[in-house]
Amino acid sequence: MRHYPWGSLFKGIWRTLLLLAVTTGFVVATGTLAGGPSFTWLTVGSVLSLFAAVPGYLLYRLGAPDHSAGSRVVLLLVLTFASWLAALLVLPVYMSREGTPTDAVVTQVQRGISSVPEQRFPVYRVEDRSNNAPLGRLRFLDSEPKAGDTVRVRVDPRGWFNVTVSDPTGRFTKLTALVVAVLGLVALIMGAVGHMPD
């Protein structure tokens, strides 16, 4: 009578959890970079987040059986996409919890990318309405404020992240979080099954 390979299953689960934990650590780091005050940091953090799953994946594959090579590649692709999306969530989730609501005034509308007109990809330089202290640059707004308009923003009291709108967790953020959660569950199942005997 053949017994169910519980040992292989549990090994696959804990090794996959280790993979997800290591990946999460790198996602937080790359997401912090992506939340910086310029599009340069957004680009750097986003690109690095594409490799956030690699260290954990290398640990995982050390103990994975050879016959699971094909599924391991799919697992890496799933985690890579999930890592990139998750890194974009770090800024809005953090700012929604820790950011200080502040009234700001738009002082200047600038180009987000030098080769693209500001009408297509604008960023808005803002300052504190109460003391005229510069707060940084807003991007990805639903509205199109002009210089002199007042906008409600959130400011990071620690100075880690770029200023954001007053409600940084909109529908896009919630949908992205749902996709990341589903991909994480898929990765957990694939990782656990990947250690099962052929």
C-alpha positions as CSV (number, residue, x, y, z in Angstrom):
1,M,0.0,0.0,0.0
2,R,1.4,3.3,-1.1
3,H,1.2,6.1,1.5
4,Y,0.6,9.7,0.6
5,P,3.9,11.6,0.5
6,W,3.1,14.1,3.3
7,G,6.8,14.7,3.9
8,S,7.3,16.0,0.4
9,L,4.2,18.1,0.6
10,F,5.3,19.8,3.9
11,K,8.8,20.3,2.5
12,G,7.3,22.0,-0.5
13,I,5.1,24.2,1.6
14,W,7.8,25.5,4.0
15,R,10.3,26.0,1.2
16,T,7.7,27.9,-0.8
17,L,6.8,30.0,2.3
18,L,10.6,30.8,2.6
19,L,10.6,31.8,-1.1
20,L,7.6,34.1,-0.5
21,A,9.1,35.6,2.6
22,V,12.4,36.4,0.9
23,T,10.6,37.8,-2.1
24,T,8.4,40.0,0.1
25,G,11.5,41.5,1.7
26,F,12.9,42.5,-1.7
27,V,9.5,43.8,-2.8
28,V,9.4,46.2,0.2
29,A,12.9,47.4,-0.6
30,T,12.2,47.9,-4.3
31,G,8.8,49.5,-3.5
32,T,10.5,52.0,-1.2
33,L,12.8,53.0,-4.1
34,A,9.8,53.3,-6.5
35,G,8.1,55.6,-4.0
36,G,10.9,58.2,-4.2
37,P,10.5,61.8,-5.3
38,S,11.2,61.4,-9.0
39,F,10.4,59.3,-12.0
40,T,14.0,58.1,-11.9
41,W,13.3,56.4,-8.6
42,L,10.0,55.0,-9.9
43,T,11.8,53.5,-12.9
44,V,14.7,52.1,-10.8
45,G,12.4,50.6,-8.2
46,S,10.1,49.1,-10.8
47,V,13.0,47.5,-12.8
48,L,14.6,46.1,-9.7
49,S,11.3,44.7,-8.5
50,L,11.3,42.4,-11.6
51,F,14.2,40.6,-10.0
52,A,12.8,40.5,-6.5
53,A,11.7,36.9,-6.8
54,V,15.1,35.6,-8.0
55,P,16.9,35.3,-4.6
56,G,14.1,33.3,-3.0
57,Y,13.6,31.3,-6.2
58,L,17.3,30.2,-6.1
59,L,16.9,29.0,-2.5
60,Y,13.7,27.2,-3.5
61,R,15.1,25.3,-6.5
62,L,18.1,24.0,-4.4
63,G,15.8,21.3,-2.9
64,A,13.3,20.9,-5.8
65,P,13.2,17.6,-7.7
66,D,14.5,17.7,-11.3
67,H,11.2,16.7,-12.8
68,S,9.7,20.0,-11.7
69,A,12.0,22.1,-13.8
70,G,9.2,23.2,-16.2
71,S,6.8,24.2,-13.4
72,R,9.6,26.1,-11.6
73,V,10.0,28.3,-14.6
74,V,6.3,29.1,-14.6
75,L,6.5,29.7,-10.8
76,L,9.3,32.2,-11.3
77,L,7.3,34.1,-14.0
78,V,4.2,34.2,-11.8
79,L,6.3,35.6,-8.9
80,T,8.1,38.1,-11.1
81,F,4.8,39.6,-12.3
82,A,3.4,39.6,-8.7
83,S,6.6,41.2,-7.4
84,W,6.4,44.0,-9.9
85,L,2.8,44.7,-9.0
86,A,3.4,44.4,-5.3
87,A,6.3,46.9,-5.4
88,L,3.9,49.5,-6.8
89,L,1.6,49.0,-3.8
90,V,4.2,49.9,-1.2
91,L,3.8,53.7,-1.6
92,P,0.0,54.0,-1.6
93,V,-0.5,51.5,1.3
94,Y,2.2,53.1,3.4
95,M,1.0,56.6,2.8
96,S,-2.6,55.8,3.4
97,R,-1.6,54.6,6.9
98,E,1.3,56.9,7.8
99,G,1.0,60.0,5.6
100,T,-0.1,63.3,7.2
101,P,-3.1,65.0,5.4
102,T,-2.0,68.5,4.3
103,D,-3.5,71.3,2.2
104,A,-1.1,72.1,-0.6
105,V,-0.9,74.7,-3.4
106,V,0.2,73.8,-6.9
107,T,3.1,76.1,-7.8
108,Q,4.1,74.7,-11.2
109,V,3.1,72.1,-13.8
110,Q,6.1,70.3,-15.3
111,R,6.9,67.5,-17.7
112,G,7.1,64.1,-16.0
113,I,9.4,63.0,-18.8
114,S,11.5,65.5,-20.7
115,S,10.5,64.1,-24.1
116,V,6.8,64.1,-23.4
117,P,4.6,67.2,-23.2
118,E,3.3,68.1,-19.8
119,Q,-0.2,67.8,-21.1
120,R,0.3,64.1,-21.6
121,F,2.5,63.2,-18.6
122,P,2.4,66.1,-16.1
123,V,3.8,66.3,-12.6
124,Y,2.6,69.0,-10.2
125,R,5.1,70.8,-7.9
126,V,3.3,71.6,-4.7
127,E,4.1,73.4,-1.4
128,D,2.4,73.5,2.0
129,R,-0.4,76.1,2.0
130,S,0.3,77.1,5.6
131,N,4.0,77.9,5.5
132,N,5.0,77.7,1.7
133,A,7.4,74.8,2.4
134,P,8.0,72.7,-0.7
135,L,6.5,69.3,-0.5
136,G,7.7,67.7,-3.7
137,R,5.9,66.6,-6.9
138,L,2.6,64.9,-7.4
139,R,2.0,62.5,-10.2
140,F,-0.8,60.3,-11.6
141,L,-3.7,62.6,-10.6
142,D,-7.3,62.0,-11.6
143,S,-7.9,65.8,-12.0
144,E,-5.7,68.4,-13.8
145,P,-5.1,71.3,-11.4
146,K,-3.5,74.5,-12.5
147,A,-0.9,76.6,-10.8
148,G,-2.5,78.3,-7.8
149,D,-5.1,75.6,-7.2
150,T,-5.4,73.9,-3.8
151,V,-5.1,70.2,-3.5
152,R,-5.3,67.8,-0.5
153,V,-2.2,65.6,-0.2
154,R,-0.5,63.3,2.2
155,V,3.1,63.9,3.3
156,D,5.4,61.3,4.7
157,P,6.5,62.5,8.2
158,R,9.7,60.4,7.9
159,G,10.6,61.8,4.5
160,W,11.0,58.3,2.9
161,F,8.3,58.7,0.2
162,N,7.1,61.2,-2.3
163,V,4.0,63.3,-1.5
164,T,0.8,61.6,-2.7
165,V,-2.9,62.5,-3.1
166,S,-5.1,62.5,0.0
167,D,-6.6,59.0,-0.9
168,P,-3.7,57.0,-2.4
169,T,-5.5,53.7,-2.3
170,G,-8.1,54.0,-5.1
171,R,-9.7,51.3,-7.2
172,F,-6.5,50.5,-9.1
173,T,-4.7,49.8,-5.8
174,K,-7.4,47.5,-4.5
175,L,-7.6,45.6,-7.8
176,T,-3.8,45.3,-7.9
177,A,-3.8,44.0,-4.3
178,L,-6.4,41.4,-5.3
179,V,-4.3,40.3,-8.3
180,V,-1.2,40.0,-6.1
181,A,-3.0,37.9,-3.5
182,V,-4.3,35.5,-6.2
183,L,-0.8,35.2,-7.8
184,G,0.7,34.6,-4.3
185,L,-1.8,31.8,-3.7
186,V,-1.1,30.3,-7.1
187,A,2.7,30.5,-6.4
188,L,2.2,28.7,-3.0
189,I,0.2,25.9,-4.6
190,M,2.7,25.5,-7.5
191,G,5.7,25.6,-5.1
192,A,4.2,22.9,-2.8
193,V,3.2,20.7,-5.6
194,G,6.6,21.1,-7.2
195,H,8.2,19.1,-4.4
196,M,5.8,16.1,-4.8
197,P,7.4,13.0,-6.3
198,D,6.7,12.3,-10.0
